[in-house]
Amino acid sequence: MKNIYLILAIVGGIIPFIFLGQFFEQEGFKIPNFIRALFSNGASAGFTTDLVISSLVFWIYIFQARQKSDGPSPYLFIVLNLTVGLSCALPAYLYAREKAGDNR
C-alpha cells in the first residue's frame, strides 16, 4: 500500500494544478476572482465546503494521531494541504505513516 499512497500523492499534487493552471491562465492570478469562482454556483460551493470540512477532519485526525505517538509530525501535511491540496496531503500522510511503520 505504501507505494500506492506515494503514487496517489504525486498524482494528487499534479492533476489539480492542471485545472488551476487553466483557470489562472484564463482569469489571471486574481485571488478575489478565484474565491468568487469557488462559490459561483451550488455545485462548486458544495465541492468547496466538502473540501474545507474534509481538510478540517484530516487536521484533527493527524494531530490526535501524533498525540498518541502513532503518526508523523502533522505540520508538513498541513502545509501540503494548504499549498497543494488534500488530494496530495492525505496520501502523503498515509505514505509517511506506512513508512514509519516499516521502520519499527
PDB file as gemmi writes it, atoms N, CA and C in Angstrom:
CRYST1    1.000    1.000    1.000  90.00  90.00  90.00 P 1                      
ATOM      1  N   MET A   1       0.822  -1.210   0.000  1.00  0.00           N  
ATOM      2  CA  MET A   1       0.000   0.000   0.000  1.00  0.00           C  
ATOM      3  C   MET A   1       0.858   1.262   0.000  1.00  0.00           C  
ATOM      4  N   LYS A   2       2.032   1.167   0.612  1.00  0.00           N  
ATOM      5  CA  LYS A   2       2.887   2.350   0.731  1.00  0.00           C  
ATOM      6  C   LYS A   2       3.160   2.981  -0.634  1.00  0.00           C  
ATOM      7  N   ASN A   3       3.501   2.166  -1.618  1.00  0.00           N  
ATOM      8  CA  ASN A   3       3.810   2.695  -2.952  1.00  0.00           C  
ATOM      9  C   ASN A   3       2.577   3.285  -3.628  1.00  0.00           C  
ATOM     10  N   ILE A   4       1.421   2.700  -3.373  1.00  0.00           N  
ATOM     11  CA  ILE A   4       0.173   3.246  -3.927  1.00  0.00           C  
ATOM     12  C   ILE A   4      -0.083   4.633  -3.349  1.00  0.00           C  
ATOM     13  N   TYR A   5       0.128   4.793  -2.034  1.00  0.00           N  
ATOM     14  CA  TYR A   5      -0.047   6.104  -1.409  1.00  0.00           C  
ATOM     15  C   TYR A   5       0.909   7.131  -2.012  1.00  0.00           C  
ATOM     16  N   LEU A   6       2.143   6.720  -2.264  1.00  0.00           N  
ATOM     17  CA  LEU A   6       3.115   7.637  -2.852  1.00  0.00           C  
ATOM     18  C   LEU A   6       2.680   8.068  -4.253  1.00  0.00           C  
ATOM     19  N   ILE A   7       2.244   7.121  -5.057  1.00  0.00           N  
ATOM     20  CA  ILE A   7       1.772   7.442  -6.412  1.00  0.00           C  
ATOM     21  C   ILE A   7       0.563   8.370  -6.350  1.00  0.00           C  
ATOM     22  N   LEU A   8      -0.373   8.078  -5.443  1.00  0.00           N  
ATOM     23  CA  LEU A   8      -1.565   8.922  -5.312  1.00  0.00           C  
ATOM     24  C   LEU A   8      -1.209  10.331  -4.829  1.00  0.00           C  
ATOM     25  N   ALA A   9      -0.208  10.453  -3.966  1.00  0.00           N  
ATOM     26  CA  ALA A   9       0.226  11.781  -3.515  1.00  0.00           C  
ATOM     27  C   ALA A   9       0.785  12.585  -4.686  1.00  0.00           C  
ATOM     28  N   ILE A  10       1.555  11.924  -5.537  1.00  0.00           N  
ATOM     29  CA  ILE A  10       2.124  12.607  -6.706  1.00  0.00           C  
ATOM     30  C   ILE A  10       1.018  13.011  -7.679  1.00  0.00           C  
ATOM     31  N   VAL A  11       0.134  12.063  -7.973  1.00  0.00           N  
ATOM     32  CA  VAL A  11      -0.987  12.352  -8.885  1.00  0.00           C  
ATOM     33  C   VAL A  11      -1.871  13.451  -8.293  1.00  0.00           C  
ATOM     34  N   GLY A  12      -2.131  13.363  -6.982  1.00  0.00           N  
ATOM     35  CA  GLY A  12      -2.952  14.363  -6.305  1.00  0.00           C  
ATOM     36  C   GLY A  12      -2.306  15.731  -6.246  1.00  0.00           C  
ATOM     37  N   GLY A  13      -1.003  15.779  -6.420  1.00  0.00           N  
ATOM     38  CA  GLY A  13      -0.316  17.060  -6.481  1.00  0.00           C  
ATOM     39  C   GLY A  13      -0.280  17.653  -7.878  1.00  0.00           C  
ATOM     40  N   ILE A  14      -0.380  16.800  -8.892  1.00  0.00           N  
ATOM     41  CA  ILE A  14      -0.253  17.266 -10.279  1.00  0.00           C  
ATOM     42  C   ILE A  14      -1.600  17.599 -10.914  1.00  0.00           C  
ATOM     43  N   ILE A  15      -2.545  16.680 -10.851  1.00  0.00           N  
ATOM     44  CA  ILE A  15      -3.807  16.823 -11.594  1.00  0.00           C  
ATOM     45  C   ILE A  15      -4.579  18.092 -11.211  1.00  0.00           C  
ATOM     46  N   PRO A  16      -4.757  18.395  -9.916  1.00  0.00           N  
ATOM     47  CA  PRO A  16      -5.481  19.634  -9.604  1.00  0.00           C  
ATOM     48  C   PRO A  16      -4.804  20.883 -10.164  1.00  0.00           C  
ATOM     49  N   PHE A  17      -3.472  20.878 -10.231  1.00  0.00           N  
ATOM     50  CA  PHE A  17      -2.770  22.052 -10.751  1.00  0.00           C  
ATOM     51  C   PHE A  17      -2.971  22.232 -12.246  1.00  0.00           C  
ATOM     52  N   ILE A  18      -3.300  21.172 -12.949  1.00  0.00           N  
ATOM     53  CA  ILE A  18      -3.633  21.314 -14.374  1.00  0.00           C  
ATOM     54  C   ILE A  18      -4.874  22.194 -14.513  1.00  0.00           C  
ATOM     55  N   PHE A  19      -5.898  21.883 -13.712  1.00  0.00           N  
ATOM     56  CA  PHE A  19      -7.140  22.663 -13.761  1.00  0.00           C  
ATOM     57  C   PHE A  19      -6.941  24.071 -13.210  1.00  0.00           C  
ATOM     58  N   LEU A  20      -6.187  24.178 -12.118  1.00  0.00           N  
ATOM     59  CA  LEU A  20      -5.917  25.507 -11.561  1.00  0.00           C  
ATOM     60  C   LEU A  20      -5.112  26.352 -12.542  1.00  0.00           C  
ATOM     61  N   GLY A  21      -4.166  25.729 -13.219  1.00  0.00           N  
ATOM     62  CA  GLY A  21      -3.382  26.444 -14.225  1.00  0.00           C  
ATOM     63  C   GLY A  21      -4.259  26.981 -15.341  1.00  0.00           C  
ATOM     64  N   GLN A  22      -5.211  26.157 -15.792  1.00  0.00           N  
ATOM     65  CA  GLN A  22      -6.143  26.597 -16.836  1.00  0.00           C  
ATOM     66  C   GLN A  22      -6.975  27.783 -16.348  1.00  0.00           C  
ATOM     67  N   PHE A  23      -7.435  27.698 -15.106  1.00  0.00           N  
ATOM     68  CA  PHE A  23      -8.237  28.786 -14.549  1.00  0.00           C  
ATOM     69  C   PHE A  23      -7.434  30.082 -14.515  1.00  0.00           C  
ATOM     70  N   PHE A  24      -6.222  30.018 -13.956  1.00  0.00           N  
ATOM     71  CA  PHE A  24      -5.415  31.233 -13.824  1.00  0.00           C  
ATOM     72  C   PHE A  24      -4.942  31.747 -15.176  1.00  0.00           C  
ATOM     73  N   GLU A  25      -4.781  30.868 -16.146  1.00  0.00           N  
ATOM     74  CA  GLU A  25      -4.421  31.306 -17.497  1.00  0.00           C  
ATOM     75  C   GLU A  25      -5.558  32.115 -18.119  1.00  0.00           C  
ATOM     76  N   GLN A  26      -6.791  31.680 -17.874  1.00  0.00           N  
ATOM     77  CA  GLN A  26      -7.956  32.365 -18.433  1.00  0.00           C  
ATOM     78  C   GLN A  26      -8.320  33.623 -17.651  1.00  0.00           C  
ATOM     79  N   GLU A  27      -8.248  33.533 -16.330  1.00  0.00           N  
ATOM     80  CA  GLU A  27      -8.743  34.613 -15.468  1.00  0.00           C  
ATOM     81  C   GLU A  27      -7.649  35.533 -14.942  1.00  0.00           C  
ATOM     82  N   GLY A  28      -6.412  35.128 -15.072  1.00  0.00           N  
ATOM     83  CA  GLY A  28      -5.326  35.878 -14.450  1.00  0.00           C  
ATOM     84  C   GLY A  28      -5.196  35.475 -12.990  1.00  0.00           C  
ATOM     85  N   PHE A  29      -4.084  35.834 -12.390  1.00  0.00           N  
ATOM     86  CA  PHE A  29      -3.840  35.446 -10.997  1.00  0.00           C  
ATOM     87  C   PHE A  29      -4.443  36.491 -10.066  1.00  0.00           C  
ATOM     88  N   LYS A  30      -5.756  36.446  -9.974  1.00  0.00           N  
ATOM     89  CA  LYS A  30      -6.506  37.385  -9.141  1.00  0.00           C  
ATOM     90  C   LYS A  30      -7.248  36.567  -8.088  1.00  0.00           C  
ATOM     91  N   ILE A  31      -6.752  36.629  -6.869  1.00  0.00           N  
ATOM     92  CA  ILE A  31      -7.305  35.813  -5.787  1.00  0.00           C  
ATOM     93  C   ILE A  31      -8.790  36.098  -5.544  1.00  0.00           C  
ATOM     94  N   PRO A  32      -9.251  37.363  -5.545  1.00  0.00           N  
ATOM     95  CA  PRO A  32     -10.691  37.587  -5.352  1.00  0.00           C  
ATOM     96  C   PRO A  32     -11.544  36.863  -6.407  1.00  0.00           C  
ATOM     97  N   ASN A  33     -11.087  36.855  -7.659  1.00  0.00           N  
ATOM     98  CA  ASN A  33     -11.825  36.126  -8.707  1.00  0.00           C  
ATOM     99  C   ASN A  33     -11.832  34.629  -8.429  1.00  0.00           C  
ATOM    100  N   PHE A  34     -10.717  34.116  -7.947  1.00  0.00           N  
ATOM    101  CA  PHE A  34     -10.620  32.695  -7.623  1.00  0.00           C  
ATOM    102  C   PHE A  34     -11.598  32.326  -6.508  1.00  0.00           C  
ATOM    103  N   ILE A  35     -11.635  33.138  -5.459  1.00  0.00           N  
ATOM    104  CA  ILE A  35     -12.539  32.858  -4.334  1.00  0.00           C  
ATOM    105  C   ILE A  35     -13.994  32.956  -4.789  1.00  0.00           C  
ATOM    106  N   ARG A  36     -14.310  33.940  -5.617  1.00  0.00           N  
ATOM    107  CA  ARG A  36     -15.674  34.039  -6.156  1.00  0.00           C  
ATOM    108  C   ARG A  36     -16.023  32.788  -6.961  1.00  0.00           C  
ATOM    109  N   ALA A  37     -15.076  32.294  -7.752  1.00  0.00           N  
ATOM    110  CA  ALA A  37     -15.326  31.105  -8.574  1.00  0.00           C  
ATOM    111  C   ALA A  37     -15.565  29.867  -7.714  1.00  0.00           C  
ATOM    112  N   LEU A  38     -14.923  29.811  -6.547  1.00  0.00           N  
ATOM    113  CA  LEU A  38     -15.123  28.662  -5.658  1.00  0.00           C  
ATOM    114  C   LEU A  38     -16.578  28.535  -5.210  1.00  0.00           C  
ATOM    115  N   PHE A  39     -17.275  29.672  -5.137  1.00  0.00           N  
ATOM    116  CA  PHE A  39     -18.656  29.685  -4.660  1.00  0.00           C  
ATOM    117  C   PHE A  39     -19.618  30.226  -5.720  1.00  0.00           C  
ATOM    118  N   SER A  40     -19.253  30.102  -6.989  1.00  0.00           N  
ATOM    119  CA  SER A  40     -20.041  30.719  -8.065  1.00  0.00           C  
ATOM    120  C   SER A  40     -21.375  30.027  -8.328  1.00  0.00           C  
ATOM    121  N   ASN A  41     -21.500  28.785  -7.946  1.00  0.00           N  
ATOM    122  CA  ASN A  41     -22.781  28.082  -8.101  1.00  0.00           C  
ATOM    123  C   ASN A  41     -22.864  26.991  -7.038  1.00  0.00           C  
ATOM    124  N   GLY A  42     -24.003  26.351  -6.975  1.00  0.00           N  
ATOM    125  CA  GLY A  42     -24.227  25.344  -5.942  1.00  0.00           C  
ATOM    126  C   GLY A  42     -23.259  24.177  -6.009  1.00  0.00           C  
ATOM    127  N   ALA A  43     -22.923  23.745  -7.219  1.00  0.00           N  
ATOM    128  CA  ALA A  43     -22.021  22.600  -7.370  1.00  0.00           C  
ATOM    129  C   ALA A  43     -20.618  22.935  -6.863  1.00  0.00           C  
ATOM    130  N   SER A  44     -20.089  24.061  -7.301  1.00  0.00           N  
ATOM    131  CA  SER A  44     -18.729  24.407  -6.869  1.00  0.00           C  
ATOM    132  C   SER A  44     -18.701  24.758  -5.381  1.00  0.00           C  
ATOM    133  N   ALA A  45     -19.745  25.403  -4.875  1.00  0.00           N  
ATOM    134  CA  ALA A  45     -19.811  25.709  -3.444  1.00  0.00           C  
ATOM    135  C   ALA A  45     -19.894  24.431  -2.621  1.00  0.00           C  
ATOM    136  N   GLY A  46     -20.648  23.452  -3.111  1.00  0.00           N  
ATOM    137  CA  GLY A  46     -20.740  22.165  -2.424  1.00  0.00           C  
ATOM    138  C   GLY A  46     -19.398  21.457  -2.360  1.00  0.00           C  
ATOM    139  N   PHE A  47     -18.690  21.425  -3.487  1.00  0.00           N  
ATOM    140  CA  PHE A  47     -17.364  20.802  -3.506  1.00  0.00           C  
ATOM    141  C   PHE A  47     -16.381  21.566  -2.618  1.00  0.00           C  
ATOM    142  N   THR A  48     -16.449  22.888  -2.644  1.00  0.00           N  
ATOM    143  CA  THR A  48     -15.542  23.700  -1.833  1.00  0.00           C  
ATOM    144  C   THR A  48     -15.772  23.457  -0.351  1.00  0.00           C  
ATOM    145  N   THR A  49     -17.025  23.495   0.093  1.00  0.00           N  
ATOM    146  CA  THR A  49     -17.295  23.279   1.516  1.00  0.00           C  
ATOM    147  C   THR A  49     -16.964  21.850   1.921  1.00  0.00           C  
ATOM    148  N   ASP A  50     -17.205  20.883   1.036  1.00  0.00           N  
ATOM    149  CA  ASP A  50     -16.835  19.498   1.321  1.00  0.00           C  
ATOM    150  C   ASP A  50     -15.327  19.391   1.539  1.00  0.00           C  
ATOM    151  N   LEU A  51     -14.558  20.050   0.699  1.00  0.00           N  
ATOM    152  CA  LEU A  51     -13.101  20.018   0.811  1.00  0.00           C  
ATOM    153  C   LEU A  51     -12.622  20.699   2.089  1.00  0.00           C  
ATOM    154  N   VAL A  52     -13.224  21.818   2.447  1.00  0.00           N  
ATOM    155  CA  VAL A  52     -12.830  22.524   3.665  1.00  0.00           C  
ATOM    156  C   VAL A  52     -13.132  21.669   4.894  1.00  0.00           C  
ATOM    157  N   ILE A  53     -14.309  21.072   4.945  1.00  0.00           N  
ATOM    158  CA  ILE A  53     -14.671  20.216   6.079  1.00  0.00           C  
ATOM    159  C   ILE A  53     -13.772  18.988   6.129  1.00  0.00           C  
ATOM    160  N   SER A  54     -13.521  18.363   4.987  1.00  0.00           N  
ATOM    161  CA  SER A  54     -12.636  17.191   4.937  1.00  0.00           C  
ATOM    162  C   SER A  54     -11.227  17.548   5.396  1.00  0.00           C  
ATOM    163  N   SER A  55     -10.750  18.714   5.017  1.00  0.00           N  
ATOM    164  CA  SER A  55      -9.425  19.158   5.453  1.00  0.00           C  
ATOM    165  C   SER A  55      -9.391  19.354   6.962  1.00  0.00           C  
ATOM    166  N   LEU A  56     -10.431  19.941   7.516  1.00  0.00           N  
ATOM    167  CA  LEU A  56     -10.507  20.131   8.962  1.00  0.00           C  
ATOM    168  C   LEU A  56     -10.480  18.787   9.688  1.00  0.00           C  
ATOM    169  N   VAL A  57     -11.242  17.830   9.204  1.00  0.00           N  
ATOM    170  CA  VAL A  57     -11.251  16.485   9.799  1.00  0.00           C  
ATOM    171  C   VAL A  57      -9.859  15.861   9.710  1.00  0.00           C  
ATOM    172  N   PHE A  58      -9.205  16.016   8.567  1.00  0.00           N  
ATOM    173  CA  PHE A  58      -7.849  15.498   8.377  1.00  0.00           C  
ATOM    174  C   PHE A  58      -6.895  16.109   9.395  1.00  0.00           C  
ATOM    175  N   TRP A  59      -6.962  17.422   9.605  1.00  0.00           N  
ATOM    176  CA  TRP A  59      -6.079  18.085  10.561  1.00  0.00           C  
ATOM    177  C   TRP A  59      -6.313  17.561  11.977  1.00  0.00           C  
ATOM    178  N   ILE A  60      -7.578  17.437  12.368  1.00  0.00           N  
ATOM    179  CA  ILE A  60      -7.891  16.919  13.704  1.00  0.00           C  
ATOM    180  C   ILE A  60      -7.326  15.511  13.857  1.00  0.00           C  
ATOM    181  N   TYR A  61      -7.528  14.687  12.848  1.00  0.00           N  
ATOM    182  CA  TYR A  61      -7.049  13.304  12.897  1.00  0.00           C  
ATOM    183  C   TYR A  61      -5.532  13.239  13.039  1.00  0.00           C  
ATOM    184  N   ILE A  62      -4.795  14.005  12.228  1.00  0.00           N  
ATOM    185  CA  ILE A  62      -3.337  13.888  12.276  1.00  0.00           C  
ATOM    186  C   ILE A  62      -2.761  14.446  13.577  1.00  0.00           C  
ATOM    187  N   PHE A  63      -3.408  15.447  14.167  1.00  0.00           N  
ATOM    188  CA  PHE A  63      -2.940  15.931  15.463  1.00  0.00           C  
ATOM    189  C   PHE A  63      -3.232  14.917  16.558  1.00  0.00           C  
ATOM    190  N   GLN A  64      -4.396  14.284  16.506  1.00  0.00           N  
ATOM    191  CA  GLN A  64      -4.709  13.268  17.511  1.00  0.00           C  
ATOM    192  C   GLN A  64      -3.805  12.055  17.364  1.00  0.00           C  
ATOM    193  N   ALA A  65      -3.525  11.649  16.142  1.00  0.00           N  
ATOM    194  CA  ALA A  65      -2.626  10.516  15.915  1.00  0.00           C  
ATOM    195  C   ALA A  65      -1.233  10.832  16.450  1.00  0.00           C  
ATOM    196  N   ARG A  66      -0.804  12.056  16.292  1.00  0.00           N  
ATOM    197  CA  ARG A  66       0.516  12.461  16.789  1.00  0.00           C  
ATOM    198  C   ARG A  66       0.547  12.431  18.308  1.00  0.00           C  
ATOM    199  N   GLN A  67      -0.532  12.841  18.961  1.00  0.00           N  
ATOM    200  CA  GLN A  67      -0.588  12.811  20.423  1.00  0.00           C  
ATOM    201  C   GLN A  67      -0.475  11.390  20.951  1.00  0.00           C  
ATOM    202  N   LYS A  68      -0.986  10.433  20.194  1.00  0.00           N  
ATOM    203  CA  LYS A  68      -0.900   9.025  20.588  1.00  0.00           C  
ATOM    204  C   LYS A  68       0.429   8.406  20.163  1.00  0.00           C  
ATOM    205  N   SER A  69       1.313   9.217  19.579  1.00  0.00           N  
ATOM    206  CA  SER A  69       2.605   8.767  19.047  1.00  0.00           C  
ATOM    207  C   SER A  69       2.440   7.775  17.907  1.00  0.00           C  
ATOM    208  N   ASP A  70       1.298   7.820  17.251  1.00  0.00           N  
ATOM    209  CA  ASP A  70       1.028   6.929  16.131  1.00  0.00           C  
ATOM    210  C   ASP A  70       1.490   7.481  14.801  1.00  0.00           C  
ATOM    211  N   GLY A  71       1.561   8.773  14.698  1.00  0.00           N  
ATOM    212  CA  GLY A  71       1.743   9.349  13.375  1.00  0.00           C  
ATOM    213  C   GLY A  71       2.916  10.291  13.286  1.00  0.00           C  
ATOM    214  N   PRO A  72       3.258  10.635  12.059  1.00  0.00           N  
ATOM    215  CA  PRO A  72       4.325  11.609  11.840  1.00  0.00           C  
ATOM    216  C   PRO A  72       3.876  13.009  12.252  1.00  0.00           C  
ATOM    217  N   SER A  73       4.823  13.911  12.341  1.00  0.00           N  
ATOM    218  CA  SER A  73       4.514  15.293  12.688  1.00  0.00           C  
ATOM    219  C   SER A  73       3.510  15.863  11.684  1.00  0.00           C  
ATOM    220  N   PRO A  74       2.473  16.508  12.159  1.00  0.00           N  
ATOM    221  CA  PRO A  74       1.406  16.955  11.259  1.00  0.00           C  
ATOM    222  C   PRO A  74       1.718  18.210  10.446  1.00  0.00           C  
ATOM    223  N   TYR A  75       2.730  18.969  10.814  1.00  0.00           N  
ATOM    224  CA  TYR A  75       2.913  20.294  10.223  1.00  0.00           C  
ATOM    225  C   TYR A  75       3.209  20.266   8.727  1.00  0.00           C  
ATOM    226  N   LEU A  76       4.036  19.351   8.277  1.00  0.00           N  
ATOM    227  CA  LEU A  76       4.320  19.245   6.848  1.00  0.00           C  
ATOM    228  C   LEU A  76       3.043  18.968   6.060  1.00  0.00           C  
ATOM    229  N   PHE A  77       2.178  18.139   6.607  1.00  0.00           N  
ATOM    230  CA  PHE A  77       0.962  17.741   5.897  1.00  0.00           C  
ATOM    231  C   PHE A  77      -0.079  18.856   5.888  1.00  0.00           C  
ATOM    232  N   ILE A  78      -0.064  19.696   6.909  1.00  0.00           N  
ATOM    233  CA  ILE A  78      -0.936  20.870   6.900  1.00  0.00           C  
ATOM    234  C   ILE A  78      -0.452  21.862   5.841  1.00  0.00           C  
ATOM    235  N   VAL A  79       0.854  22.055   5.755  1.00  0.00           N  
ATOM    236  CA  VAL A  79       1.403  22.935   4.717  1.00  0.00           C  
ATOM    237  C   VAL A  79       1.064  22.380   3.334  1.00  0.00           C  
ATOM    238  N   LEU A  80       1.225  21.072   3.148  1.00  0.00           N  
ATOM    239  CA  LEU A  80       0.845  20.446   1.873  1.00  0.00           C  
ATOM    240  C   LEU A  80      -0.633  20.667   1.582  1.00  0.00           C  
ATOM    241  N   ASN A  81      -1.464  20.494   2.599  1.00  0.00           N  
ATOM    242  CA  ASN A  81      -2.904  20.665   2.432  1.00  0.00           C  
ATOM    243  C   ASN A  81      -3.247  22.089   2.008  1.00  0.00           C  
ATOM    244  N   LEU A  82      -2.593  23.061   2.605  1.00  0.00           N  
ATOM    245  CA  LEU A  82      -2.895  24.462   2.309  1.00  0.00           C  
ATOM    246  C   LEU A  82      -2.287  24.947   1.000  1.00  0.00           C  
ATOM    247  N   THR A  83      -1.177  24.361   0.577  1.00  0.00           N  
ATOM    248  CA  THR A  83      -0.499  24.848  -0.626  1.00  0.00           C  
ATOM    249  C   THR A  83      -0.750  23.993  -1.855  1.00  0.00           C  
ATOM    250  N   VAL A  84      -0.860  22.692  -1.678  1.00  0.00           N  
ATOM    251  CA  VAL A  84      -1.070  21.791  -2.813  1.00  0.00           C  
ATOM    252  C   VAL A  84      -2.502  21.285  -2.814  1.00  0.00           C  
ATOM    253  N   GLY A  85      -2.952  20.738  -1.699  1.00  0.00           N  
ATOM    254  CA  GLY A  85      -4.325  20.280  -1.593  1.00  0.00           C  
ATOM    255  C   GLY A  85      -4.433  18.978  -0.827  1.00  0.00           C  
ATOM    256  N   LEU A  86      -5.637  18.670  -0.417  1.00  0.00           N  
ATOM    257  CA  LEU A  86      -5.900  17.445   0.329  1.00  0.00           C  
ATOM    258  C   LEU A  86      -5.610  16.208  -0.508  1.00  0.00           C  
ATOM    259  N   SER A  87      -5.786  16.305  -1.818  1.00  0.00           N  
ATOM    260  CA  SER A  87      -5.549  15.152  -2.691  1.00  0.00           C  
ATOM    261  C   SER A  87      -4.076  14.749  -2.713  1.00  0.00           C  
ATOM    262  N   CYS A  88      -3.202  15.624  -2.281  1.00  0.00           N  
ATOM    263  CA  CYS A  88      -1.779  15.305  -2.131  1.00  0.00           C  
ATOM    264  C   CYS A  88      -1.447  15.036  -0.660  1.00  0.00           C  
ATOM    265  N   ALA A  89      -1.957  15.874   0.238  1.00  0.00           N  
ATOM    266  CA  ALA A  89      -1.597  15.795   1.651  1.00  0.00           C  
ATOM    267  C   ALA A  89      -2.049  14.492   2.305  1.00  0.00           C  
ATOM    268  N   LEU A  90      -3.261  14.047   2.019  1.00  0.00           N  
ATOM    269  CA  LEU A  90      -3.769  12.829   2.658  1.00  0.00           C  
ATOM    270  C   LEU A  90      -2.973  11.596   2.245  1.00  0.00           C  
ATOM    271  N   PRO A  91      -2.788  11.322   0.953  1.00  0.00           N  
ATOM    272  CA  PRO A  91      -1.980  10.145   0.622  1.00  0.00           C  
ATOM    273  C   PRO A  91      -0.515  10.292   1.045  1.00  0.00           C  
ATOM    274  N   ALA A  92       0.020  11.516   1.067  1.00  0.00           N  
ATOM    275  CA  ALA A  92       1.397  11.717   1.544  1.00  0.00           C  
ATOM    276  C   ALA A  92       1.494  11.356   3.022  1.00  0.00           C  
ATOM    277  N   TYR A  93       0.487  11.746   3.802  1.00  0.00           N  
ATOM    278  CA  TYR A  93       0.452  11.388   5.222  1.00  0.00           C  
ATOM    279  C   TYR A  93       0.368   9.871   5.394  1.00  0.00           C  
ATOM    280  N   LEU A  94      -0.513   9.237   4.635  1.00  0.00           N  
ATOM    281  CA  LEU A  94      -0.653   7.779   4.739  1.00  0.00           C  
ATOM    282  C   LEU A  94       0.642   7.077   4.331  1.00  0.00           C  
ATOM    283  N   TYR A  95       1.319   7.607   3.330  1.00  0.00           N  
ATOM    284  CA  TYR A  95       2.616   7.062   2.923  1.00  0.00           C  
ATOM    285  C   TYR A  95       3.625   7.186   4.071  1.00  0.00           C  
ATOM    286  N   ALA A  96       3.713   8.373   4.671  1.00  0.00           N  
ATOM    287  CA  ALA A  96       4.664   8.598   5.763  1.00  0.00           C  
ATOM    288  C   ALA A  96       4.356   7.701   6.950  1.00  0.00           C  
ATOM    289  N   ARG A  97       3.092   7.510   7.215  1.00  0.00           N  
ATOM    290  CA  ARG A  97       2.689   6.644   8.329  1.00  0.00           C  
ATOM    291  C   ARG A  97       3.077   5.196   8.069  1.00  0.00           C  
ATOM    292  N   GLU A  98       2.831   4.724   6.842  1.00  0.00           N  
ATOM    293  CA  GLU A  98       3.223   3.356   6.470  1.00  0.00           C  
ATOM    294  C   GLU A  98       4.741   3.201   6.533  1.00  0.00           C  
ATOM    295  N   LYS A  99       5.451   4.193   6.043  1.00  0.00           N  
ATOM    296  CA  LYS A  99       6.914   4.142   6.039  1.00  0.00           C  
ATOM    297  C   LYS A  99       7.449   4.096   7.467  1.00  0.00           C  
ATOM    298  N   ALA A 100       6.865   4.886   8.356  1.00  0.00           N  
ATOM    299  CA  ALA A 100       7.275   4.874   9.762  1.00  0.00           C  
ATOM    300  C   ALA A 100       6.993   3.513  10.388  1.00  0.00           C  
ATOM    301  N   GLY A 101       5.882   2.889   9.996  1.00  0.00           N  
ATOM    302  CA  GLY A 101       5.556   1.553  10.494  1.00  0.00           C  
ATOM    303  C   GLY A 101       6.559   0.513  10.034  1.00  0.00           C  
ATOM    304  N   ASP A 102       7.105   0.685   8.837  1.00  0.00           N  
ATOM    305  CA  ASP A 102       8.129  -0.234   8.322  1.00  0.00           C  
ATOM    306  C   ASP A 102       9.417  -0.137   9.126  1.00  0.00           C  
ATOM    307  N   ASN A 103       9.677   1.045   9.673  1.00  0.00           N  
ATOM    308  CA  ASN A 103      10.921   1.266  10.419  1.00  0.00           C  
ATOM    309  C   ASN A 103      10.831   0.814  11.867  1.00  0.00           C  
ATOM    310  N   ARG A 104       9.667   0.385  12.299  1.00  0.00           N  
ATOM    311  CA  ARG A 104       9.520  -0.045  13.710  1.00  0.00           C  
ATOM    312  C   ARG A 104       9.863  -1.491  13.865  1.00  0.00           C  
TER     313      ARG A 104                                                      
END                                                                             
